[in-house]
Amino acid sequence: MKTINILKVEEKVYFEKLDNGLEVYMYPKNSIHNNYVTLTSHFGSINNEFIPYNKNKMVKIPNGVAHFLEHKLFAQEKGIEPPEFFSQSGTNYNAQTSHKYTSYEFEGPNNLEENICYLLDYVQSPYFTDENVLVERGIIGEEIKMYKDSPIDVLYEKINKNIFINNPYKESIGGELSDIEKIDKNLLYDCYYTFYHPSNMFMIITGNFNPEKIIGIIKQNQSNKKFNEVRPIKVKKYEEPDKVAKSKDIINMNTEIQKMAYNIKIPISSFNIKGRELYYYLSLLFNYLFGDTSNLSSKLKENGTIVNNIHVELLNAGEHILVSLVNETQNYEVLIKEIDKVLENITITLKDFERKKKVYLSNQMFIFNNIIAINDFILDSVIYEHKLEEKIFEIIDKLNYNDMLEVIKQLNLRNKSIVIVEKKEDLGYN
């Protein structure tokens, strides 16, 4: 078992890669009296064109299959199903599908060993039939309809749809009603056996436990199972232009207050700095300009343009980083003009840079006090970098002012898209 020493915070994460390829990350902490476990596949909504296992032709699948598969893995051919099993020990369980992964999780202080084995067993025992797929179509169909009635969900769906042209990030994670009608058991099995091999998955355990004992239990569980031969997964690569699909969009819905997203599609090729370091510079910069403590947020709250702080989000989408500034406002014209003004003259002093970096670093270090936050942190690192970096906090600590000024110089802000959700009676965006 390998020890990953997280430098600067003196924390240790234990790692082992099993013979079948499953990666296991463990962060034990005796002062915590709870456990949080995730089992994750590198299969998300963007993996919609690939060569299925044991086949030789690229196929394009309907949108929403990864999410549909997540739902169906809770069905078991025999024995107890997840809701009943986890409820016996007072354990919370859930699953989620994102653009890049699908994750199955549980949280609770009791029965950790049994819960881990059961999690592995049910995720590794697919049971799809014509009947249970038909039932799931109805359930997910109602879920899709619910999202379509939610202004904030519609806003976020439109952000990606209007930003990306070829990149599958543009598609809804859950798909459309017309998509799920095309999903059958054979398609689910094709996706499962392509993306759910242990070599394309990883488990993270955070909480109060003995890592030597837990890895032994996981090894024993996996040694009793047979898996298909490991084969490389071939997924279609997309070339994404820098321009946006749609520069502005207004959606009229029943909403109490208007919602707006100001989105910038930034090409990574514009920068000399790449990877996690670039992401940190951009995150620090845009949170400084628009985040909770920014001058703009304070000004706009004082004059009543916004009620809450502007929400700053960054999405690493391969060739581009998408920056979204999301807020509820009664006057989106003023908000857009104020954001434009800031972006036309981006400045940050050395003092503000150092202050913001210090806050940014301390916030990142604080995650080690929360087993869910540290689990999410490890998951994010494995998804985007395929490993947990020992020097992750050193990267932040070594961010410097001169490089920040270079990043600002190299910023390409020409490609933006504005999405507005407004009340049906309010029209007229100029």
Secondary structure, DSSP 8 states (H G I E B T S, - for coil): -EEEEETTTTEEEEEEE-TTS-EEEEEE-TT---EEEEEEES--TT--EE--TT--S-EE--TTHHHHHHHHTT--SSS--HHHHHHTTT-EEEEEE-SS-EEEEEE-SS-HHHHHHHHHHHHT-----HHHHHHHHHHHHHHHHHHHT-HHHHHHHHHHHHH-SSSGGGS-SS--HHHHTT--HHHHHHHHHHH-SGGGEEEEEEESS-HHHHHHHHHHHHHT----------B------SS-S-SEEEEEE--SS-EEEEEEEEEGGG-SS-HHHHHHHHHHHHHHHHSTT-HHHHHHHHTTSBSS--EEEEEE-SSEEEEEEEEEBS-HHHHHHHHHHHHHT----HHHHHHHHHHHHHHHHGGGG-HHHHHHHHHHHHHHHSS--TTHHHHHHT--HHHHHHHHHH-----EEEEEEEETT-----
